[in-house]
């Protein structure tokens, strides 16, 4: 404990705000929110005979306070504002002792605008406040499979522009649409079919029956590839309709949150009940599960989920623990313009829903104990990491003599490659060191919308580890970094199969493992995936640049005209195959003739 903290405590105002504890090297340890800053921060300490941690703190927070050497704070207008700021800082800066839930992306909803003459069913993440639009969900997964199944089995308008076409299209010939564009069905009859489709969305068991029957029919006809598509769609729908047999016998809407934890990590399960039936569920893992604070976890989970632009179907949220809910309820009331209560039910159907959520959470914790997880635990020990690296981002760059310079980031999350989170970067820097710097700086700037992972794995040696740590320190972010470099023999990278002794670089020095070591092979697998992704993107970029250069080789076609052609036709293949009349839509006849002759000559 230092006198600087005691001095800062005396200066704290009796105002709402966010406080931050730092260690001796000004690394962020913890972020918290307070209704009254002075009272909240004082509760961490005892002041006699000298300043020391409050002995009633949990072991995790007691250790944090023991390491704290500096204190900072930010005053805001209200406790609700403090909640938002606290959540944002935790996501961006990854404090050492905070519980960090992975980003809760906005979940898609299925919707239908009943004000349309011939309404379509579609997917959206942006929810509008309209009495004519009906929403279903949220669907953390499977929304597209539901919509695709609807359009495969109900004769609705298939495309947005179909009613404006004025002429029956291929979907009418395929008997997937009744051609309202030609007046072959009136609005009243159409909406009867729409009503059946909406009923199927509300009761996914109907869709499952349809899909299973279609799968068996396709298999009997030996159309096995199509049958496999149906099988995969059935699996996705089954995953989101788990527990949908529960019927509360009341047309009620609930959002349910439950927490369970073991020694390694915890999980928050969310279950969504609409009109008395469970429609979907999702989950988030979190670290610091030992002696976790339920108030802290629920606060972050609820703020993170409801801070998006989403509808609130219900006025009651069910949780599995007794916590202080006043600040969160105030935040929700302010955001949605109505009173919202957060309750921990003790009996009845609500209690049954809580027990189901807790049971699912326990199953998720049990299923996460795979051999891959054991490798991650061993990596934490080997590399002296802050946390078990459940989520890892790996970076690589690629170029050809300075041309088509690109970077790539791949993501490993929960024992799988999360390809939806991969990122590609067009880079300006000329050498590999500064290319890596440019890529990492851009990733750091995106931490406010996409939280840091548990570990960065870089392609390179000691220099790139130092670079990454320097950039993270400047941004105030706590994040472990390691690099992996190919073993070099006579200054050349040695990649002989079965004998590659790649070197792992950490902030504490280099580590060399046997080629057969599972921990090394795991890191190599991530590095190789990043390399593959970077090379693939480089090839695409190089091809695009080469094609653009071919346009610029045509006399009279400069960069401006080349851009016009690319923007208008979309692909180089379409430019190559365009007729003179088509080219004249944006170029003069003379220029059109030049472009046409150039590609005709080179076909």
N, C-alpha and C positions, 0 to 999 in steps of 0.2 A: 504494500500500500504506500502511496506517496502523498505528500502534502498538496500536490497540484490537484488531485482528485478531491481532497477535502475542501480546498479553496473553491473549486468549481461547484461543489454541492451547495456551498453557502450562497453562491451567485444564482442558483437555479430559480426560475420564477414559478409562481403558483399558476401555471398555464398549461394547456394541452400541448403535447409535442412528442418528438421522437428523440431518444438518447442513444449514444453510441459509445461502447467501451473499446479501447485500443490497448495493445500490449506495449512493451518498452520500445519496440521498433516501429510503432504506429501502424501495426497490422490490425485490421478490424476484427474484434472478437465477438461482438454481440450488438444487435439492434433491438430496441424495444419501444413500445408506445406507452404514453401515459396521459391520463386525464389531467393530473396535476404533476408536473415534472419533479418538483422538489420532493413531494411525498413519496413518489414511486422510487426514485433513485436512492433516497435515504434508506428505504426498506432493505436494500442490499447490504447494509453495513451496520456495524456497531462502533460507537465513537469513543468508548472508554475501555481500558486506559489509553489506547491509541486506536486509530482507524483500522478495522479488520472486518472480514466477511461475516455476515449474519450466520450463525451456526444452524439456523433453521432452513437454510437454502438447500435445494436438492444437490446431490454430489456434482452434477454437471455444471450447474450455475455457480456453486461454491468454487469449483476449480476455475471457472471463467473469471470470477471476481478476484480470485487470488492472483491471476495473471495480469489483471487490469492495471495500467499505469497512467492512462489518460482517459478523459471523459469529454465528450462533445454533445451538443444538443441542438435541435431545430424547433422553434416555436411555430405552432400552426393555430388556426382559428378555432378548431373543435376536435373532440376526440375522434369523430368520424374521419376527419382529414388526417389525423395521426395514424389511424388504421391503414389508410390507403398508402401513405408515405412509408410506413414501416414495411408493408408488404412489398412495395416497389424496391426499397433498398435491399431487403433480404434477397430478392430475385436477382438483382444486378450484381451485388457485391459478395454474395455467398459467405457471410460471416462464419467464423470458425465454430461458434457454439449455438447458432440458431438452427432450428429445425427447418429444413428446406424441402418443400413439396415441389415436384416437377411442375412445369407450366401446365395450367389447366386450359387447354385450348378451347376456343368456343366450339361447342358441339353443333353439328348440323340438325336442322329441323326439316321435317317434311311439311309442305304447306299447300294449300289450294285457295285461290282467290275466287270466292263465290260470286263476286260482282261481275265476272266475265260471262259472256253469253255461253261460251263453251269452255269451262275452266279446265286447266291442266293441273296435274299433280307434279310438284317439283321439290328441289332441295334448296335450302338457304341457310346461311349463318347469320344473316342480318334480319332481325325481327322488327317489323313495323307495327306501330300501334294503330291497327285498323280493325274495325268491327266486321268487315267483310272477308277478312283472311282468317282461315282456320289453320292452326299449327298442331303438329303431332311430334312428340319427342320430349326431350332431346335424345339423339341416337349417337352415342360415342363411336359406334361402328355399325355397319350394316344398312345404313340409310339408302345407299345407292342400290343395294341388292333388293330392298323392298320395292323401290320405285321401278326398277327394271322388271321385277316380277309382275307388278301391277300392269305395266304397259305390254307385257307379253300375254296377259290373260284377260284384260278388259279393253274394249274397243273405244279408247279415249283418243283425243287429238294427240298425236305423237310428238310433233315439233311445234315450237312457238309460232313459227310463221305459217303453219299449215292453213289456218282459217282464212288467212289473207291471200292465199294462192289462187283461189277461185276455180281450181281444177283438181279433181281427185288425183292423188299421187300413188306411188308404189305401195304405201301402207294400206291403201284401200284395196288394191289388188291382192295383197297378202292377207286380207281380212283382219287387219289389226286396227283399222279405223273405218268409221261409217261415213266419211266424207261430208261433214257439215259444211265444208267450203262450197259444195255443189247443192246444198240444201237437201241432202239425202236423209238427214235426221234433224228433227227440231230440237230446240233447247230443252224443252220439258222432258222429252224421251232421253236425251243425252244425260241429263242430270240424274235420272233414275240409275243409269249405269255408273255414273260418278258416285252415287250414294253407296252402291255395292262395293266399289273400290275402296271408299273411305272406311266402310265396315271391315274390310279385309285388313286395312292398316291397323285398325283398333284391335283386331283379333288375329294376330299373326299365325295362329294355329291353322286358320283357313288357307293362308298362303303356303304353309308347310305341306298341307294335304295336297294342294295343287301341284307343288313342285315334286313331291314324292311320286305322285301318279305319272307325271310327265317323265321323270327320270327312268322309271320302270318301263314305260312305253318306248323311250329312246333306246334303252338297253336291249329290249326285245327286237327292235328293228336293226340292231347292231350299229347304231349311231353312237359309238362309245365316247367320242370326244365331246359331243353335245351332252351326253349323260353325265360326264365328269363335271362339266360346267354346272349342271343342275345340282349334282352332289355337293360341290363346293359352296354353292349358294345356300343350300339347305343347312350346311354346317354353320355358316355365318348367321343365318336367321335363328338357328337353335341357340347360338351363343348369346344373342341379345334378348331372347325370349325366355331365358332361364327364370324359373319361378313364376312364370306368367299364369300358372294354374291358381295362384292365390287370388281370391276374390273377396274383397272386404264387405261386399253386399251394400256398399254405399258409393255413390258417384263422387268420390273425394280425390283430391290431388295432394300428394305429399312428395317432398324431397327428403331423403333419409341419408344421414351421414353417420358412419360408425368407424371406430379406431380399434385396431388390435396391434400388438407388437411382441417381438421376441428380443433376444439379446443383440441381434445383428441389425434389425431394422423394423420399422412399423409400416402399416398400410392404412389408408383411409378409403373406405368403400362408400360409393354413392349409389343409391337406388332411387329410381324415379317412378312414382305411382301416378297414373292418370286414369281418372274415372273408375277408381277402385281396383285397378289391375297394374301389376308391375310391367312397365313397358321396356325399360333398359337399365343398365348399370355400368359403372366404370370405377376405376380405382387409381390411387397415387401412392407410391412408396415414399418413405421418408427415413432419414438417418437419425442418429441420436435417440434411438428408441428406448435405451436404458434410462429409467427414471425420467421419461418424457413428461412434459407438462400438457395435459389435455386441453387447457385453455389456449395454449400457444398453437397447438395443432389445429383445433377447430377454428380458431380465429383466422389462421392462414388459409385453411381449406375453404371456408365460407366466403371470405373476402375475395380470394382468387377466383372462385367460381362465379359469384354474383356480380363481380365488377365488370363483367362483359356486357355487351348489349344483347340481353336475353329477356324473355318474358318471365314473369313470376306468376305461375298458374295458381299457386296456393298461398294461403296466409299463415300456414303453420309448417315449420321445418322440424323434423324429428332428429334428435341426436342420441347417441348411446351413453353419454356421460352427463353428470351434473356439472355445469360450468357457469361462469359469470357471463351472461348473454346480453346485458344491457347495451353495451357499446355497439355490438354487432346488430342488434335489433334496431337501434337508432340509425345506424348506417343504412340498413335495408329499407326502413320507413322513408328515409330521405331520398333514397335512390328510386324507389318504386311508387312513392306517393300514397302509401297505405300502411296500416299497422301490420307488422309481421311478428309472429311469436316463434321462439325457438324452445322446444320442450323435450324433456327426457321422460318418455312415458313409462309408467310402472306396471300397467296392466292392459288387458284387452288386445284388440287387433293391432293397435299401434305398437305395443310392446312386442307382438309377434313379428312385425316388420323389422324392428330393431334387432331381434334375435337372428333373423335371416341375414341381415347385413353383417352382423358379427361372425356368423358361421362362414359366410363367403370370405370375410377378411382372414379368418384362420386358415381356410383352404388355400388362399393365395400365398400366405406365409409358408405353408407347408410345401406347396408346389415349387416355391422359389429355391429350395435347397437342392439344386442340381450339382452335377460335377463341375459345370462351368462356374457356378457360384463359388465352389471350393477353390478353384483356380484363382478367382478374383481375391478371395480372402488371403491366399498365399502370396499373391502379388502385393497386397497391402503391406504384409509383413516384410517381404523382400525389399521393397522400394521405400519403406518407411513412409507410407502415404497417410494423409490425414483421415481419409475415409476409405471404405471398400469401394472400388471404382465400378459401380454398377453401370454408370453411363460414361463412355469414353468418346472423345472426339480425336480423330487422327487426320493429320494434314500432309499434303504433298503438292508439289508443283511440277509443271512440265512445259517444255518449249523445244523449238528446233532452231538452234543457232540464233536465239533471240526472237524468233517469229512465233506468232500465235501463243504468247505466254499466258498460261492459265494456272489456277490453283484449284485444289479440291479438298473438301472436308467430308469425311465419312463419320457415321455415328454408330457406335455399338451400345445397345441399351437393353437391359434385362435379358441377356443371353441370346441376342439376335442383332443382326444389322438392321437399323432403323432407316431404311432407304428413303422414307418420306422426309427425313430431316437432313439428307445430304445437301451440301451447298457447293456451288461452282463460282469461281472468281475469275474475271478477266483482270490481268495484272499489268501494271505499267513498268515496274522496276526491271532493271536490266540483268542483275546478278541474283543468284539463288538466295543469298542471305537476305537481301532487301525484298525479294519476292515473298519470302516467308514473313518478314516483318509487315509488309503491306497486308497480307492475308490475315495475320493474327490481329492487327489493329482493326480491321474491318469486322472481324468476329467479335472483338471486345465491344465495339460500338453497338452491336446488336444484342448485348446482354440484357438491355432493358425490356426487350420483347421476347427474348429466348434465353432463359437462364443458363449460367455456366454449367458444364458437366462436372463430374467428379475428378476427371483426369484428362490432360492433353497429352497425346502421343505424337511426337514430331519425327519427321524423317531427317536425321542429321546427328550431330554430335554435341559436344559440350557448349559450343558457341550458340546454337539455337536454343538450348535450355536457358542459358544466361539471358538471351534476347527475350524469350517469352516471360521469364520471371521479372525482368525489368519493365516490360509493357504492363504486366498485371499489377505490379507494385504502383506504377504511375496512375493506374485506374482504380487502385484501392480494392482489388478483387483477390480473394483467397482461392487459389486453385493450384493443385499439384501438377507438375510438368515433368515428363521424362522424354527422352529421345532414343531412337534406335538407329544404329549405323552399321553398314555392312563391314565385316572384317576385311582388312586390306593386307594383301601380300604383295610385296614389291610395288606398293603404291596403287595397286589395282584391287577393286572390290572382289572379294572371294565368295562365290555363290554356289560352290560345288554341292550338289544335292546330297543331303545327309551329313554334311560336315561343315556347314556354314556356322561360324562362331560369331554371330552378330553381337555387337557390344551395346549394352544398355547404359545410357547416361542419365544420372540424376543430379540433383543439387548437391548431393554429398559425394559425388565421384562416379566412376565407371564400374559396371558389373559385367562379368563374363560368365555365361552359363553353358553347360553342355548342350550340343545341338538337339539332344533328345529330351531336354527339359520342357515340360508342358507349359511352364510360364513363358519361356522364350518363344515357343511355337505359337502361343496365343498372341503375343505382341507382334510376331512376324506376320501372322494372319491378318491382323488389323493394318499393319504397314502395307502389306501387299494389296489389300483391298483399296486403300487410299491411292496407291500407285496405279492400280487398274483403272479406278474412276478418273484420276487425273489424265492418264494417257488417252482414255476414251474421249474425254472432253477436248483434249488437245487436238485429236484427229478431226473431230467435228469442226472445231474452230478453224483449223488449218484448211480444211476442205472448203469451208465457207469463204475464207479469205482468198483462196486460190480462184474460186469461181468469180468473186468480186473483181479480182485483178484481171480476169479474162475479159470482163466487160470494159474495163478501163483501157484495154489494148485496142479497142475499136476506135478508129479515127473519128474525132468529133464527139465522143461519149466521155464526158468528164464525171467527176464524183457526184455532182448534183443530179445529172441524168441517170447515172447508175442507181442512185438511191431511189429515184422516182420509180424506176423499173422494179426494183426489189420490193418496195412498199406496195406497188400496185399488183404485181403478180404473186408475191409471197414466196415463191421458190424459184431457183435458177432453172430447174427442169421446165417450168412453165414458160419462162422467158425463152429458153432454147427451142421449145416446140410451138411458140406463138406465131400466128400468121402476121403478114404485114398489116392487115386491117386491125388486128388486135393490138399491135404495137403502136399504131397511130392514135390509139385512145389517149396516149400521154406524150408521144414524140411526134416530130414533124415527119412528113412522108420520106424526106431524104434520110433522116436518122433511122427511121424504121427500116428502110431498105438496107442500110449499112449493118444494123444488128441482125436482120434476117439473113443477109448474105454471109455474115461472119459465121453464124452457127450452122448454116447450111453447108458451108465449106468444111467445117470441123466436125460434122456429124460422123 
